[in-house]
Amino acid sequence: MPHQSPSKAPGLPALASVVLALVLAGVLTPIVMLPRLLPDAAGIEIGEAAPLSVRVSPFERSTVTQPGSAMAIVRGEKVSAAQRQFVLARQTPTTGQWATVFALLLAATLAWSAILRTEPRSSGLRQHLADAGLVVLLAAGAAAVMLLTPLSIFALPVGSIALLSAYRNSRRCAVAVGGLSAVALGSMGAGAPEIIAILASQAIVPALWLRRRTSFANHAIATAVAAVVGLSVYALLYYAAWAQLPTSIQLGLASWLCAGLGPLVSLGVAVLLIPAYTALRGDTSSRTLSRLEKLSQPLLRDLAQKAPGSWQHSLAMAKLAEASGASIGADTQLLRVGAYYHDIGKVTQPRYFIENISGSEHSVHENVPAMDSCKGIVGHVSRGVELGRSAGLPEQVLDFVRTHHGQGLLEYFWTK
């Protein structure tokens, strides 16, 4: 008799994925253009305090900046004639430039969404919306920083979402969202390719280093590696542009210094956002899993008392699952808890299962029709889901109950 098909988290359809990528690119485009548009419209006048900052690329020559400086005008400083002339000479973004930025962002969002769709645990709408929402918030925060402060764009936590994704998903997902974050922030203001390259190194290098649910120590090492790579990429690009290495430090805000500090900021932000990101994804928090794996939990206590053989089997499965998960970088705590609860449905009819029958006892199935035996055994899956749902088990844990029997036949009773 076949089992019911196990519940499976639905992935995002291809058409919906493309639509979401289009919407996300459309939302990001005006945000990343703000640092270029608003200063021109804010009314920057000679001798008056600048209402907003104006940025340039540290790798391009400008009449109002020194080599390596990214600030043409700092918000609050009195505007000189040369600075005013620089603002007037800047060309308002054309339709072609708007289209170029949109096309670049669309390519990045399509690649990100396509990679998410290939990951079984990350392919649903909830994961897409979680990543998209965080990227939009990061871009909006970056635009505000660029307009209101002299802080270098390289000091922003461009790699924070990639680190979160590496913690909960796969390397591929982390690289995809890291690349998207780098393109979104790098397209702001001057939007030089060199800026995108440095931000990409800050965001993608840690993601390539890490595995899912890796330790904080590994995150710290990956962040240190990204800091070194970020500094190295900046130095190489700077030397290519100016035939010298960066040397000056301006109040700790030098772009080259921030190229190394950015990954450290990303790690701090990622650590703070782990609980929120877990909730956005619909994952079960580590705190909840720690509570559920206590053997004093009513469901586990009932299983140990009413179906002791099944409970011993669950403990053995927990050890195997944990060891297997550790070898591939999976969430070992979730695997252990899922194994504890996967057979809780057996408490309702424990004697239908041979592990709960002593050697001197006869099997219940000797005097029961094969179809009833089959229903009794298969039924522990649905009964387990009902018990777990009544007890408030998270869906991720219920998935272990729901799917652990697969879709095959109970061949012994089928033959009988």
Disulfide bonds with the S-S distance in Angstrom:
none
